[in-house]
């Protein structure tokens, strides 16, 4: 497990080490891809907007205040502005990406399928419809990629309970989608 995995989002944004921001990125990239995918209906635009949002977050992270809104709310504020810019201009503004000398990575068919699945409103609705315990466990384990042991400690329940919540939650979602998850 990476040394930064146990830090909160707020702590990660306050850290100067680029690897800490990488952990923050890993925690939230799927959520942003789904957010943009649902709103644009375009996998390529979703990938570009996600990249733009994180590029903007890198530039702005010194302005993030741990005493303010949670880090995820701060990130979604940036995402909202990127999306508004996209709708105004009809394209993604890549000035920030160019200023950081980040190359635009073309997306392949696997990326398109992943973004579309993340943007699937049915999957999002099914997650929301789970019991709070199952929803939290599935989101933390599947979306945030947190281990069962870590979750058991954070939730103060036995590891078997976390495994059961994830298993039951995924089974419920699988039935709702009519296929494998």
C-alpha positions as CSV (number, residue, x, y, z in Angstrom):
1,X,0.0,0.0,0.0
2,X,1.3,3.4,-0.9
3,X,2.4,5.7,2.0
4,X,-0.2,8.3,1.0
5,X,-3.2,6.0,0.8
6,X,-4.1,6.5,4.5
7,X,-4.2,10.3,4.2
8,X,-7.4,12.2,3.8
9,X,-8.1,14.2,0.6
10,X,-7.4,17.4,2.5
11,X,-4.0,16.1,3.6
12,X,-3.2,14.9,0.1
13,X,-3.9,18.4,-1.4
14,X,-1.8,20.0,1.3
15,X,1.2,17.8,0.5
16,X,3.9,19.1,-1.9
17,X,4.9,15.6,-3.2
18,X,3.4,14.9,-6.6
19,X,2.7,11.3,-5.6
20,X,0.2,12.6,-3.0
21,X,-1.7,14.4,-5.8
22,X,-1.5,11.1,-7.7
23,X,-3.3,9.3,-4.9
24,X,-6.0,12.1,-4.9
25,X,-6.3,11.7,-8.6
26,X,-6.7,7.9,-8.4
27,X,-9.4,8.3,-5.8
28,X,-11.6,10.6,-7.8
29,X,-10.8,10.1,-11.5
30,X,-13.6,7.5,-12.1
31,X,-16.1,9.7,-10.3
32,X,-15.3,12.7,-12.5
33,X,-15.3,10.6,-15.7
34,X,-18.8,9.4,-14.9
35,X,-19.9,12.9,-14.0
36,X,-18.7,14.4,-17.3
37,X,-19.8,11.3,-19.2
38,X,-23.4,11.7,-17.9
39,X,-23.5,15.4,-18.7
40,X,-21.9,15.4,-22.1
41,X,-22.8,12.0,-23.5
42,X,-19.4,12.0,-25.2
43,X,-16.6,9.8,-23.9
44,X,-13.9,11.9,-25.5
45,X,-15.2,15.1,-24.1
46,X,-15.5,13.4,-20.7
47,X,-11.9,12.3,-20.8
48,X,-10.7,15.8,-21.9
49,X,-12.8,17.6,-19.2
50,X,-11.5,15.2,-16.5
51,X,-7.9,15.9,-17.6
52,X,-8.7,19.7,-17.6
53,X,-10.2,19.5,-14.1
54,X,-7.2,17.7,-12.6
55,X,-4.8,20.0,-14.4
56,X,-6.6,23.0,-13.0
57,X,-6.7,21.4,-9.6
58,X,-2.9,20.9,-9.7
59,X,-2.5,24.6,-10.5
60,X,-5.0,25.7,-7.8
61,X,-4.2,23.3,-5.0
62,X,-2.1,25.9,-3.1
63,X,-5.4,27.9,-2.8
64,X,-7.2,24.9,-1.3
65,X,-8.0,25.4,2.4
66,X,-8.5,22.3,4.6
67,X,-10.8,24.5,6.8
68,X,-13.1,25.2,3.9
69,X,-15.4,22.9,1.9
70,X,-14.3,19.2,1.6
71,X,-11.7,18.5,-1.0
72,X,-14.2,16.6,-3.2
73,X,-16.6,19.6,-3.2
74,X,-13.6,21.8,-4.1
75,X,-12.8,19.4,-7.0
76,X,-16.4,19.4,-8.2
77,X,-16.4,23.2,-8.1
78,X,-13.5,23.1,-10.6
79,X,-15.3,20.5,-12.6
80,X,-18.5,22.6,-12.7
81,X,-16.5,25.5,-14.1
82,X,-14.8,23.3,-16.7
83,X,-18.2,22.0,-17.8
84,X,-19.6,25.5,-18.0
85,X,-16.7,26.6,-20.2
86,X,-17.2,23.5,-22.4
87,X,-20.9,24.4,-22.9
88,X,-20.1,28.0,-23.6
89,X,-17.4,27.3,-26.1
90,X,-18.6,24.0,-27.4
91,X,-15.1,22.5,-26.8
92,X,-12.6,21.8,-24.1
93,X,-10.2,24.6,-23.3
94,X,-6.8,23.0,-23.0
95,X,-4.8,26.1,-22.0
96,X,-4.1,24.7,-18.5
97,X,-3.0,21.4,-19.9
98,X,-0.7,23.1,-22.4
99,X,0.8,25.4,-19.6
100,X,1.7,22.2,-17.6
101,X,3.1,20.6,-20.8
102,X,0.6,17.7,-20.5
103,X,0.0,15.8,-23.7
104,X,-3.5,14.9,-24.8
105,X,-3.8,11.2,-24.6
106,X,-6.0,9.7,-27.2
107,X,-8.7,7.3,-25.8
108,X,-9.2,3.8,-27.2
109,X,-12.3,1.7,-27.3
110,X,-11.6,0.2,-23.8
111,X,-11.5,3.8,-22.4
112,X,-14.7,4.7,-24.2
113,X,-16.5,1.6,-22.8
114,X,-15.2,2.4,-19.3
115,X,-16.3,6.0,-19.5
116,X,-19.7,5.0,-20.8
117,X,-20.1,2.5,-18.0
118,X,-19.2,5.1,-15.4
119,X,-21.6,7.5,-17.0
120,X,-24.4,4.9,-17.0
121,X,-27.2,6.6,-15.0
122,X,-28.7,3.2,-14.2
123,X,-25.5,2.1,-12.4
124,X,-25.5,5.4,-10.5
125,X,-29.2,5.1,-9.6
126,X,-28.6,1.5,-8.5
127,X,-25.8,2.7,-6.2
128,X,-27.9,5.4,-4.7
129,X,-30.7,2.9,-4.1
130,X,-28.6,0.6,-1.9
131,X,-28.9,0.8,1.8
132,X,-26.5,3.4,3.3
133,X,-24.2,0.7,4.7
134,X,-23.9,-1.1,1.4
135,X,-23.6,2.1,-0.7
136,X,-20.7,3.3,1.5
137,X,-19.0,0.0,1.3
138,X,-19.4,-0.5,-2.4
139,X,-18.3,3.1,-3.2
140,X,-15.3,2.9,-0.9
141,X,-14.2,-0.5,-2.1
142,X,-15.0,-0.4,-5.8
143,X,-14.8,3.3,-6.7
144,X,-12.2,4.5,-4.2
145,X,-10.3,1.1,-4.4
146,X,-10.0,0.8,-0.6
147,X,-9.2,-2.6,0.9
148,X,-11.5,-4.5,3.2
149,X,-9.1,-4.3,6.1
150,X,-8.8,-0.5,5.8
151,X,-12.6,-0.1,5.5
152,X,-13.2,-2.3,8.5
153,X,-11.0,-0.1,10.6
154,X,-12.5,3.1,9.3
155,X,-16.1,1.9,9.8
156,X,-15.3,0.1,13.0
157,X,-16.9,-3.1,12.0
158,X,-15.4,-6.6,11.4
159,X,-13.8,-7.2,8.0
160,X,-16.4,-9.9,7.3
161,X,-19.1,-7.3,7.7
162,X,-17.5,-5.1,5.1
163,X,-17.1,-8.0,2.7
164,X,-20.7,-8.9,3.1
165,X,-21.9,-5.4,2.5
166,X,-19.9,-5.1,-0.7
167,X,-21.0,-8.5,-1.9
168,X,-24.6,-7.9,-1.2
169,X,-24.5,-4.4,-2.7
170,X,-22.8,-5.6,-5.9
171,X,-25.3,-8.5,-6.2
172,X,-28.2,-6.1,-5.9
173,X,-26.7,-3.8,-8.5
174,X,-25.9,-6.8,-10.8
175,X,-29.6,-7.8,-10.7
176,X,-30.7,-4.3,-11.4
177,X,-28.4,-4.0,-14.4
178,X,-29.2,-7.5,-15.6
179,X,-25.5,-8.5,-16.0
180,X,-22.1,-9.0,-14.4
181,X,-20.5,-6.3,-12.3
